Amino acid sequence: MYRHLFLLTILIQVFSVSSQNSNEEKSPTARFLVKRNYIFPDSIPSAIDEKNKRWPDTLYYNTTYVSRLLGSPTVPISFSRIEYIDGKYEVSPTISIGLGYTWFTGNFIFNENDKITVDPKLFFGLVGDVGLQNDFSFNKLAGIFAGGFVGFGNFSLFAGYDFITHSPSIGLGGRIDLYTVSQNFLRPIGKVRELRKHKKIATPIADE
């Protein structure tokens, strides 16, 4: 009996290791799609409700896709702010950095080299950050800011509330959207569809 249990344990471990290796051997594009609940055409049929299906039946390389929105974590960076303090507008030179989430419009393409090309348009989102500098001196906390932003490209207009100065605040700055660092941070939101019908010579994306 113990011999059978021992053999069964070994078989389970071998199967687990082989499954992990098989998953690691998949292309980055295949792993990206699996994490976002895409069902490949050659996969075992699942009981997904067609009304809630987010992806087309077949995806193709070098084809432009669009969804309702795209999303990614973002790191906001600001160098100056305009604050409303005691009935006056004051320009505050601060260097602040934080964390937030950005939603944006645009489209994307799966390339055969396993890179995703993104063509973003309008950005907006929520952020929170901490000011590291005030009057170019690092001897005190400049501010704790929470709010939102809108922008084009990497530049944004931030608006929100500073909990240190207890005042509304507006600032200009930049962002590092983390999908530009790693495509794994990119998340299509809503149903995905082809912006233009794929070409006949387009290669389907396989689960490999």
Salt bridges, closest charged atoms under 4 A:
ASP57 OD1 - LYS53 NZ 2.00
ASP119 OD2 - LYS121 NZ 3.09
ASP129 OD1 - ARG81 NH2 2.61
ASP162 OD2 - ARG81 NH1 3.83
ASP177 OD2 - ARG175 NH2 2.64
GLU194 OE2 - HIS198 ND1 2.83
ASP207 OD1 - LYS26 NZ 3.20
